[in-house]
Amino acid sequence: MSKRRRSRSLPTEAHRVARNVVLILLTAGIITAWHWRSALDPVAISTAVGKYPAAPLVFLGLHIAASLLFLPRTILAVAAGLIFGMGWGVIWAATGSVLGAVAGFCIARYVASGFVVRGWRSSAGPILDGIERGGWRSIAVLRLVPVIPHSLANYALGLTRARLGPYAFGSLVGQLPITIACVDLGAAGERLAFGDPGWVAPSLIGAAALALSLLIPAGARRRIE
């Protein structure tokens, strides 16, 4: 019996150690990123990433790290427009945004290990229940609210009982308007800097997408009320 109990306790102890290591690494990364946040700007990122042959993969890795470390994804979306242009910029920025969202979701669910969820239920139960019942639609609406930081939403939604598939799809849909806006504005800035008269189209598309990202949450709130 003692051997069985010991063998059962090992995975629990290993899980606890791994969880603490993840928390320490994330905390150190967030502190470091916050300390160097002033050095981050779309032009510097595009210059650093664009020199690599596998620029899309480097960009995706950077986007996942930024999502985990509470860095604004809008900066990376603008950088995607500078590096890849309108079409591919939207594809890579949207992909990186979803991958970062999934990474934060999975880490929160793994690190929490159930005990944080019980604590949240006592204070935020109705909100969490509404998100879980609404599926991908409620997650998409939540993503459209501009005042909720991307990284915070990733970790918070990982503490719900939402399934990964609807979460990823809802995150994609909800983040797409602001992603398109930032990418196209970045592409317009790149064209304008080089005197390309084609900067007007991405500027208009970016402005329209930005307006859409502000109007949809307002309409959703009115419908709920």
N, C-alpha and C positions, 0 to 999 in steps of 0.2 A: 504493500500500500504506500509506503514511504517513497518508493521509487516512482510510482505513478504520480503521486502528488508533486514530486520534484520535477518530473518531466512536464507536468502541466504548468508549473510555475515559471519554467524557463521562457516559453514564448511570451508570457505576460511581462516578465522582467526585461526581455529583449525589446519588446514593444515600448516599454516605458523609457528605456535608455535611448532608443532611436527617436522617440518623440521629443525627448529633451534636447538631443543633438540638433534636430530640425529646428526647434524653437530658438536655440542659441545661434545657429547659422542665420536664420531669418532676422533675428534681432540685430546681429552684427551687420548684416547686409543693409537693413533699413537705416541704421545709424550712419553707415558709410555713405549710402546714397543721399541721405538728407544733408550730410556735411558737404558733399560735392555737387549738390543740386544746381548751384549757380553756374557751374561749368557746362551744363547741358543746354544745348540749343539745336534746333533742326539743322542748321548749316554745318555745325561741327559734327553732328551725327552722320549726316549725309556724306561729308568728306571722309570720315573715318571708315564708314561701312562700304562706300562706293568703290574703294580701291581694291577690295577683295574680289577674286574671281567668282566665289560662291556668295555674292552679296545677299541674295534672298535668304539663304540659310543663316548667315550671320545676323541679318535683320530679325529673323524669327526668334533666334536665340536671345537677342537683345530685348525683344518685345516681351518674351516670357519672363526674363529677369526683371524687367521694369514693372511688369504686372505684380510680381511677388514682392517688390521692394517699394511699393507705393510711389512710383514715378509716374507722372502724367502720360497717358497713352496718346494724348493729342499731339504732343511734341513728336512722337514717333510717327504718327500719321502724316504730319506735315513733312517730316524727313522722308517718308515713303514717296510722297509726291515729288520731292526734289530728286530722289535717286531713280525711281522707276517710272515717273510720269503718271498720267491720269489712270489708264486702264490697269496696268500691272501694279501700280501703287495701291489702288483700292483692294486688289486681290491679296497682296502680301500684307497690307495693314489689317484687313479684316481677318485673315488667317492667323496672324500673330496675336490679334486681340482675343480671338476665341481660344487659341492655345494657352495664352496667359490666363484667361478666365478659368479654363478647365484645370490648369495647374494649381491656381489658388484654391479652387473648389475642392480638389482632391486632397491637398495638403491640410486644409481646415478640417475636412471630414476625418482624415487619418489622425491628425494631432489631437482633435477634440475627443475622439474615442467615446462619444456618448455623454460624458459628464457635463460638458458645456451646454449641450442641447437641453438637458433637464433644467439647468439654471435659467436659460433663456425662456423656457416655456412659462415660467411663473410671471415674467414681466412683459414678454413680447409674444405671448401665445397667439392672440388673434391675428397679428401681422404675419407670423410664420404660417399659421393655418391657411390664411388667404393666399399666400404665395404658393403653398403646396397644392391647394385645390385648383388654383388658376392655371397651373402647368406653365408651359412655355410662354403663354400670353402675358401672365402676370410678371414673369421674369423680363420679358421684352419691354413692358411698360416701365418697370423699375429701372432698366438700363437707360431709358430715354430721359430720366430725370437728371438734369445736368449737375445738380448740387451734390449728388452721391458719388464719392470717389470710386473709380473703377476697381481698385485693389480692395477697398473696404467691402464693396458689394460681393466680390469674389469670395472672400473669406466668410462673410456673413451668410451667404447662400449655401456655402458648404456645411453650415451648421443646421440646415433644415433637412427635411426628409425628401427634398426634390430629387428626382432621378437625373442621372448625368445627361442622357440624351436630350430630354426637353430643356434642361438647363443650357446645354451648349447651343441648341437651336434658338432658344429665346434670347440668349446673349448675342448671337450673330445678328438676329433681326433688330434687336433694340439698339445695338451699337453701330449699325450700318449707316444711318443718316449722318451722324457726327463724323464717322470715319470718312465717308465720301466728301463731306464738307472740308475737312482738314487736308485730306490728300489733294483735292482739286485746287484748294487755295495755295498749297505748297507748290503744285505743278505750275500754277499761274505765276507765282513769284519767281520760279526758276526761269520761265519763258520771258518774263518781263525784264529780269536781270540781264538776259542776253539779247534784248531788243527784238524778241520774237513777237510779231503781232498776234499770234494765236493765244495770247494770255487771256483774251476776253471770254472765250467759251468756258474754260475751267473756272474762271472767276464767277460767272453767272451760275454754273452748276453748283459750285461750292456754296454760294450764297443761298440758293434755293434749298439745298440739302440742310444747311444750317437753320433756315427758317422752318423747315419741316420737322427738324429735331426739337424745336421749341413748341410748335403748334400741336404735335401729336400728344405729348403729355397733358397739355391743357385740355384738349378734347377728351382724353381718357378720364381726367378728373371730373369733368362735367358729366360724363356718362355715368360714372360711379355715383356722383351726388344725386 
